[in-house]
Each structure stands twice: as C-alpha cells, then as structure tokens.
Amino acid sequence: MDIRAAPLLMPVMSWLPLAAAVVAAQSLAVAWCIRPSRRQMAISLGMLLAADVLLVVLLRVCVAQMGRMDYSESFPRWRWHFLTLVLIAAGLPLPLWVLALKVAFAGRSRGPAGASAIHPIFRSALVAWLLTAAVIVLAGGKFSFIPRSARITPLEVRLTGLPAQLDGLRIAVLADHHIGPLMTPARARQRLQSLTAARPDLVVDLGDITEIDPSYQPEAARIVGECAAPLGTFAVAGNFDVRCGTDSLREELRKVGVTYLENEVRRITRDGAELWLVGLGDPWTGWADLDTALTGVPEGATVIVLAHSPDVIEEAAARRVPLVLSGHLHGGQVVIPFAGPVVGMSEFGTRFAWGHFRVGDTRLIVSRGLGEEGVPLRLFCPPEVVVVTLRCSND
C-alpha cells in the first residue's frame, strides 16, 4: 500500500465520538432547558442531529485535507483550511443557540405566559460553554508564559540482529528546540530538566536547534552539549539550521563536544558490539543523501538513521534500515481531539506527525519535539523527549 494514501475519513471512529458527544449535550439542553412539546422535541432533535453531524464531518474532512498537503507547495491553501476549521469548531454549538433564540422569540410573542418556555439557567449556558472551552485550551495547551519540562516518553524497540551487548541501550531523542526569541535559552533549559532522570547511554539531536537568528547558535549549542551521555551526543541539522548556516553550527557543536553529522556515519561500540549512527542532511531542504551516508557500513550491521524529517522513510525502508529517528512535525503542534493534528510539514502530510510506525522492516519513531514554531502554543501536543530502549528481537 502506498503510505502516502491517507483516506479522507479514516478512522471513522475518530470523529463519531465527537459527533455523539455534541449531539447528546445539545439534546439534553433541548430537553431540560427549552422544554418543548413532544412534537417540537422530535423536530428540534432532528434538526440538531443533521446540523451537528454535518459540522463534525466537515471538521474531520478539513483536518484530513490539511494533513494530506505538501506544505512546500500549498501553505496558502492550508491557511484557508485552518480558518475554515476554526469557524467550524466555533460553530458546533450554533444550531442550539439558533433554536433557543427561536423558542425565546416565540415565547415572547405569546406574552408573559409563554416566557417560561426557556428555563432560567439556559441564559448561563453560553457562558459555561465558553468557560469550558477556555479550560480545555488551558489544560491541553502550552503557552509561552508557562514554563514546563518536557515529558519523558519511554519506548522499547525490538530489532532483529541486535547484538546482545546492545540490549537495553537507552537513546534520548531530542528534536526541534527552535531556540530564539520565542523559545529563549532559559525556557529551552527548562524543557530539558526532565532529561537528567532518564540517564540515557546516548543522546541524539534531530535538528532545528535554533530559530532563524544565527546569533543564538553558540548558546543553543551549549544547551545541546549539556545533554551529555556516556556514549556521546550527536546532532543533525533541520531546515531552520540550514537557513542559519550548518558550517557555523558544526563549529559551535564541536566546541561543546557534540558530533555533528551531515550525510556521515559514526561507529559506536559497547562491550565490543557495534552500532552505526547515520546522520543525514536535512530532508526538507533537499540535503539528505542516504546512499552517501551508508557508504562503508558493513552488510547486516545495526544501523540507526538520524533524519530531521520522516520524509526519508520510503528510501530507508527500501534499504532495509532497521530504525529511523525523526522530528520536524512537532506532533502537529495543534491537535484537535477526535480529528487529529492540523500541522504536517511533510510530503506525507500528518501521516507521520508523531509516534512509532513500521514501514516494511523499518521502524520509524517521530518525536513531538521540544519547542514551537510560529505561535507559542501546543494544544493537546505536549513537548517530549523520547527515550528509546533497544531490545533484541525474538524473531
């Protein structure tokens, strides 16, 4: 199956619970607050059902379409989809309010006796709805003025042919710091406080270490260098690092003991067993060259590819690379419950926004990353450090 194929409404169960919850809440409001007659109740619920299902389906279609876009070609179109998505989400309670106003005006036209058609608490419903939405955003979001350590996401990966000496090796995966005016060095260090307790054997940084301003490179490199591990710290460039200059980044990382890889390979040994780290140039800007990077790697060796973007997954799977570590997509950065992530700067859209995937014999792990791009907000998509533990496969 072509992994680019992202069915428009898949999975169906991802949006049906949202539709059911919205319809149930509004039906209860109609039944207990507006108190219509039985016939009016049936008509009202039918109208609500039709309007709500339509809005939820449109919401899911909109998110799915955004997730299928290649942002290098269609970002303006993505912005229109995002605006539509916001309007749809804001409009979910609209059918209920229209119905309430209709009943209210009908009650007034019948005089004081009909005014009781609307329960008094109904006037507070809109305020409650808005307050609930604000609580959800605050609970699921991450704003720039609220410093917070990144989550540690433990993940075990079983690899066929992994030497027994490497069983249990722990790799801390960092990605997408975006250190700059928004993600200040102080905030970046705050995000990495949780890494100390993870005690990794190896640290890899998957790029976008800085934002656009290259003056942040020295301090950003020091922050990466502080994430030391017994087997070393390695880094590759992201698309923002390419814009800032990879030559200067390599030099700054060298000063703090971090090995920068650009279509290069490094052999790591533990107890006589070999692990080959293959660091690629940034795939998003066209600098990745997997064939060159794999030159000299023995057949059947345990290889881990470090690539800023998961766009290399097809090529890696064709070369039967055991494991690819990536970032770049920020997990979507903004995730709509039951609908999915809305940001996916990848040729696969949001197909590989975050998580653990298997394509052929190749494992792909995509980190949500540590920073933000564009807006100081993460909604239902907290920053993370993935700690990968390698295990020998029983296959």
C-alpha positions as CSV (number, residue, x, y, z in Angstrom):
1,M,0.0,0.0,0.0
2,D,1.3,3.5,-0.8
3,I,2.0,5.1,2.5
4,R,1.1,8.5,1.0
5,A,-2.5,7.4,0.8
6,A,-4.5,9.0,3.7
7,P,-8.2,8.1,3.5
8,L,-10.2,11.2,3.9
9,L,-12.3,10.0,6.8
10,M,-10.1,7.4,8.4
11,P,-10.6,6.2,11.0
12,V,-14.3,6.8,11.1
13,M,-14.3,6.2,14.9
14,S,-12.1,9.2,15.4
15,W,-14.9,11.6,14.7
16,L,-18.0,9.7,15.6
17,P,-17.4,10.0,19.4
18,L,-17.2,13.8,19.0
19,A,-20.4,13.9,17.0
20,A,-22.2,11.7,19.6
21,A,-20.9,13.9,22.5
22,V,-22.1,17.1,20.8
23,V,-25.5,15.8,19.9
24,A,-26.0,14.3,23.3
25,A,-25.1,17.5,25.1
26,Q,-27.4,19.6,22.9
27,S,-30.2,17.1,23.1
28,L,-30.1,17.3,26.9
29,A,-30.1,21.1,26.7
30,V,-33.2,21.0,24.5
31,A,-35.0,18.5,26.7
32,W,-34.3,20.1,30.1
33,C,-33.8,23.8,29.4
34,I,-36.1,24.7,26.5
35,R,-38.8,22.2,27.4
36,P,-40.6,21.9,24.1
37,S,-43.6,19.8,23.3
38,R,-43.1,16.2,22.2
39,R,-43.6,17.1,18.5
40,Q,-41.3,20.2,18.8
41,M,-38.8,17.9,20.6
42,A,-38.7,15.4,17.7
43,I,-38.3,18.2,15.1
44,S,-35.7,20.0,17.1
45,L,-33.6,16.9,17.7
46,G,-33.8,16.0,14.1
47,M,-32.5,19.4,13.1
48,L,-29.8,19.3,15.7
49,L,-28.7,15.9,14.6
50,A,-28.4,16.9,11.0
51,A,-26.6,20.1,11.7
52,D,-24.2,18.7,14.2
53,V,-23.2,15.6,12.1
54,L,-22.7,17.8,9.1
55,L,-20.4,20.2,11.1
56,V,-18.4,17.3,12.6
57,V,-18.0,15.6,9.3
58,L,-16.8,18.9,7.8
59,L,-14.4,19.3,10.7
60,R,-12.9,15.9,10.1
61,V,-12.7,16.4,6.3
62,C,-11.0,19.7,6.8
63,V,-8.4,18.2,9.2
64,A,-7.8,15.3,6.9
65,Q,-7.3,17.6,3.9
66,M,-4.8,19.7,5.8
67,G,-2.9,16.5,6.8
68,R,-2.6,15.4,3.2
69,M,-1.0,18.7,1.9
70,D,2.6,19.1,0.9
71,Y,3.2,22.4,2.7
72,S,6.1,23.4,0.4
73,E,3.5,23.9,-2.3
74,S,0.2,24.6,-0.6
75,F,0.7,26.6,2.6
76,P,-1.6,29.4,1.5
77,R,-4.3,26.8,0.8
78,W,-3.6,25.2,4.2
79,R,-4.2,28.6,5.9
80,W,-7.7,28.8,4.4
81,H,-8.4,25.3,5.6
82,F,-7.2,26.2,9.1
83,L,-9.5,29.3,9.1
84,T,-12.4,27.0,8.0
85,L,-11.6,24.6,10.7
86,V,-11.7,27.3,13.4
87,L,-15.1,28.5,12.1
88,I,-16.5,25.0,12.1
89,A,-15.3,24.3,15.6
90,A,-16.7,27.6,16.8
91,G,-20.0,26.9,15.1
92,L,-20.6,23.5,16.7
93,P,-23.0,25.0,19.3
94,L,-24.6,27.3,16.8
95,P,-27.6,25.1,16.0
96,L,-28.6,25.0,19.7
97,W,-28.4,28.8,20.1
98,V,-30.4,29.4,16.9
99,L,-33.0,27.0,18.2
100,A,-33.0,28.7,21.6
101,L,-33.5,32.2,20.1
102,K,-36.4,30.9,18.0
103,V,-38.1,29.4,21.1
104,A,-37.4,32.6,23.0
105,F,-39.0,34.9,20.4
106,A,-41.9,32.5,20.1
107,G,-42.4,32.7,23.8
108,R,-42.3,36.5,23.9
109,S,-44.9,36.7,21.0
110,R,-47.3,34.7,23.1
111,G,-47.0,37.1,26.1
112,P,-45.8,36.6,29.6
113,A,-47.4,33.1,29.9
114,G,-45.1,31.8,27.2
115,A,-42.0,33.4,28.6
116,S,-41.3,30.3,30.8
117,A,-40.6,28.2,27.7
118,I,-36.9,28.7,28.4
119,H,-35.5,27.7,31.7
120,P,-33.7,30.5,33.5
121,I,-30.4,28.5,33.6
122,F,-30.3,28.5,29.9
123,R,-29.1,32.1,29.8
124,S,-25.9,30.8,31.5
125,A,-25.3,28.0,29.0
126,L,-23.3,30.1,26.5
127,V,-21.0,31.5,29.3
128,A,-20.5,27.9,30.6
129,W,-19.7,26.7,27.0
130,L,-17.1,29.5,26.6
131,L,-15.5,28.8,30.0
132,T,-15.3,25.1,29.3
133,A,-13.6,25.8,26.0
134,A,-11.1,28.1,27.8
135,V,-10.4,25.4,30.4
136,I,-9.8,22.8,27.7
137,V,-7.4,25.1,25.9
138,L,-5.5,25.9,29.1
139,A,-5.3,22.2,30.1
140,G,-4.3,20.9,26.7
141,G,-2.2,23.9,25.6
142,K,1.3,25.1,26.4
143,F,1.7,28.9,26.3
144,S,5.0,30.8,26.3
145,F,4.4,32.3,29.7
146,I,4.0,28.9,31.4
147,P,7.4,27.1,31.5
148,R,7.1,23.4,31.7
149,S,9.5,20.5,31.4
150,A,9.2,18.1,28.5
151,R,7.6,14.8,29.1
152,I,9.8,11.7,29.0
153,T,8.2,9.2,26.6
154,P,9.7,5.7,27.1
155,L,9.6,3.4,24.1
156,E,11.1,-0.1,23.6
157,V,12.1,-1.1,20.1
158,R,13.0,-4.7,19.3
159,L,15.4,-5.0,16.4
160,T,16.3,-8.2,14.5
161,G,20.0,-8.9,14.7
162,L,20.7,-6.5,17.5
163,P,23.9,-7.7,19.4
164,A,23.2,-8.9,22.9
165,Q,25.7,-6.3,24.2
166,L,23.4,-3.6,22.9
167,D,20.3,-4.9,24.5
168,G,19.0,-2.3,26.9
169,L,20.9,0.6,25.4
170,R,19.0,3.8,26.0
171,I,18.9,6.6,23.4
172,A,17.5,10.0,24.3
173,V,15.9,11.7,21.3
174,L,15.8,15.5,21.2
175,A,14.3,17.5,18.4
176,D,13.0,20.9,17.4
177,H,14.3,23.2,20.2
178,H,13.7,26.3,18.0
179,I,15.9,28.3,20.4
180,G,15.4,32.0,19.6
181,P,13.3,35.0,20.6
182,L,10.3,32.8,21.4
183,M,11.9,29.7,22.9
184,T,14.6,31.5,24.9
185,P,17.7,29.6,26.1
186,A,16.3,29.7,29.7
187,R,13.0,28.2,28.5
188,A,14.9,25.6,26.5
189,R,16.8,24.5,29.6
190,Q,13.6,24.3,31.5
191,R,12.2,21.9,28.9
192,L,15.2,19.7,29.3
193,Q,15.2,19.4,33.1
194,S,13.4,16.0,32.9
195,L,16.2,14.5,30.8
196,T,18.5,14.1,33.8
197,A,16.3,11.4,35.4
198,A,16.3,9.4,32.2
199,R,20.0,8.6,32.3
200,P,20.5,7.8,28.7
201,D,23.5,6.0,27.3
202,L,23.4,8.0,24.1
203,V,21.9,11.4,23.1
204,V,20.8,12.3,19.6
205,D,19.5,15.7,18.5
206,L,17.4,15.7,15.3
207,G,17.8,19.4,14.3
208,D,16.0,22.7,14.3
209,I,18.2,23.6,17.2
210,T,17.8,27.3,16.6
211,E,15.1,29.5,15.0
212,I,16.0,31.9,12.2
213,D,18.5,34.1,14.1
214,P,22.0,32.6,13.8
215,S,23.2,34.6,16.8
216,Y,21.5,32.0,19.0
217,Q,23.7,29.2,17.7
218,P,26.5,29.4,20.4
219,E,24.1,29.3,23.3
220,A,21.9,26.7,21.6
221,A,25.0,24.5,21.1
222,R,25.9,24.8,24.7
223,I,22.4,23.7,25.7
224,V,22.7,20.6,23.5
225,G,26.2,20.0,24.9
226,E,24.9,20.0,28.4
227,C,22.9,16.8,27.5
228,A,25.9,14.6,27.8
229,A,25.8,10.8,27.8
230,P,28.5,8.1,28.2
231,L,28.4,7.1,24.5
232,G,28.3,10.7,23.3
233,T,25.9,13.3,21.9
234,F,25.3,13.5,18.2
235,A,23.3,16.0,16.1
236,V,21.9,16.6,12.6
237,A,20.6,19.8,11.0
238,G,17.0,20.8,10.5
239,N,15.6,23.1,7.9
240,F,16.0,26.1,10.2
241,D,19.6,25.2,10.9
242,V,20.2,25.1,7.1
243,R,18.9,28.7,6.9
244,C,21.1,29.8,9.8
245,G,24.2,28.0,8.4
246,T,25.3,24.5,9.1
247,D,29.1,25.3,8.9
248,S,28.8,27.6,11.9
249,L,26.5,25.1,13.6
250,R,29.1,22.3,13.2
251,E,31.8,24.5,14.7
252,E,29.7,25.6,17.7
253,L,28.7,22.0,18.4
254,R,32.3,20.8,18.1
255,K,33.3,23.3,20.8
256,V,31.0,21.7,23.3
257,G,31.8,18.1,22.4
258,V,28.8,17.3,20.2
259,T,29.4,15.4,17.0
260,Y,27.6,16.9,14.0
261,L,26.7,14.6,11.2
262,E,25.7,15.5,7.6
263,N,25.4,12.5,5.4
264,E,28.0,10.9,7.5
265,V,28.3,7.8,9.7
266,R,29.9,7.1,13.1
267,R,30.5,3.7,14.7
268,I,29.7,3.4,18.4
269,T,31.0,0.4,20.4
270,R,29.8,-1.0,23.7
271,D,31.3,-4.2,25.1
272,G,32.8,-5.0,21.7
273,A,29.4,-4.7,19.8
274,E,29.0,-2.1,17.1
275,L,26.2,0.4,16.5
276,W,26.3,2.6,13.4
277,L,24.8,6.1,13.6
278,V,23.9,7.5,10.2
279,G,23.3,11.3,10.3
280,L,21.5,12.8,7.2
281,G,21.4,16.3,5.9
282,D,18.0,17.9,6.3
283,P,15.5,16.1,4.0
284,W,13.0,19.0,3.9
285,T,15.5,21.3,2.2
286,G,16.9,18.5,0.0
287,W,20.3,17.9,1.7
288,A,19.7,14.3,2.7
289,D,21.8,11.7,0.8
290,L,21.2,8.2,2.3
291,D,23.4,6.4,-0.2
292,T,26.4,8.5,0.6
293,A,25.8,8.3,4.3
294,L,25.6,4.5,4.2
295,T,28.9,4.1,2.4
296,G,31.2,1.9,4.4
297,V,28.6,0.5,6.7
298,P,29.0,-3.4,6.8
299,E,26.2,-5.6,5.5
300,G,23.9,-6.7,8.3
301,A,25.1,-4.1,10.7
302,T,22.8,-2.5,13.3
303,V,22.1,0.9,11.7
304,I,20.1,3.9,13.2
305,V,19.4,6.7,10.8
306,L,19.0,10.2,12.2
307,A,16.9,12.4,9.9
308,H,15.2,15.7,10.8
309,S,12.1,14.9,8.7
310,P,10.4,11.5,8.3
311,D,10.3,12.1,4.6
312,V,13.2,9.7,4.2
313,I,11.1,6.7,5.3
314,E,10.4,5.2,1.9
315,E,14.1,5.3,0.9
316,A,15.2,3.9,4.3
317,A,12.6,1.1,4.1
318,A,13.9,0.2,0.6
319,R,17.4,0.0,2.0
320,R,16.1,-2.2,4.9
321,V,17.4,0.2,7.6
322,P,16.3,-1.1,11.0
323,L,15.4,2.2,12.7
324,V,14.9,5.8,11.7
325,L,14.6,8.6,14.3
326,S,12.9,11.9,13.2
327,G,11.2,15.0,14.4
328,H,10.3,18.1,12.4
329,L,6.5,18.0,12.6
330,H,6.1,18.9,16.3
331,G,3.4,16.2,16.6
332,G,1.2,18.6,14.7
333,Q,1.7,21.2,17.5
334,V,-2.1,21.8,17.5
335,V,-4.2,18.6,17.7
336,I,-8.0,18.6,17.5
337,P,-9.4,15.9,19.7
338,F,-11.0,13.1,17.7
339,A,-9.9,14.8,14.5
340,G,-6.1,14.8,14.6
341,P,-3.1,17.1,14.1
342,V,-3.5,20.2,11.9
343,V,0.1,20.8,11.1
344,G,2.2,18.4,8.9
345,M,5.1,19.9,7.0
346,S,5.9,16.7,5.2
347,E,5.3,15.2,1.8
348,F,3.1,12.7,3.8
349,G,1.1,15.4,5.5
350,T,0.3,14.4,9.1
351,R,0.7,10.6,8.3
352,F,3.8,10.5,10.4
353,A,3.2,13.5,12.7
354,W,4.2,11.7,15.9
355,G,4.6,8.2,17.2
356,H,6.0,4.8,16.4
357,F,5.5,3.3,12.9
358,R,6.6,0.3,10.9
359,V,7.1,0.5,7.1
360,G,8.2,-2.8,5.7
361,D,11.1,-3.9,8.0
362,T,11.9,-0.4,9.1
363,R,10.9,1.2,12.4
364,L,10.2,4.9,12.4
365,I,10.0,7.0,15.6
366,V,8.9,10.6,15.2
367,S,9.2,12.9,18.2
368,R,6.8,15.7,19.1
369,G,9.9,17.8,19.8
370,L,10.6,20.4,22.4
371,G,9.8,23.8,21.0
372,E,7.2,25.7,19.0
373,E,7.2,27.4,15.6
374,G,5.1,30.3,14.5
375,V,2.9,30.6,17.6
376,P,3.8,29.9,21.3
377,L,1.2,27.2,21.7
378,R,0.9,23.5,21.9
379,L,-2.6,22.2,22.1
380,F,-3.0,18.5,23.2
381,C,0.5,18.0,22.0
382,P,3.0,18.5,24.9
383,P,6.7,18.7,24.3
384,E,8.6,15.5,24.8
385,V,12.0,13.7,25.0
386,V,11.6,10.2,23.6
387,V,13.9,7.7,25.4
388,V,14.3,4.6,23.1
389,T,15.4,1.4,24.7
390,L,16.8,-1.1,22.2
391,R,15.9,-4.7,22.7
392,C,16.9,-7.9,20.9
393,S,14.1,-9.3,18.8
394,N,12.9,-12.9,19.4
395,D,12.2,-13.3,15.7
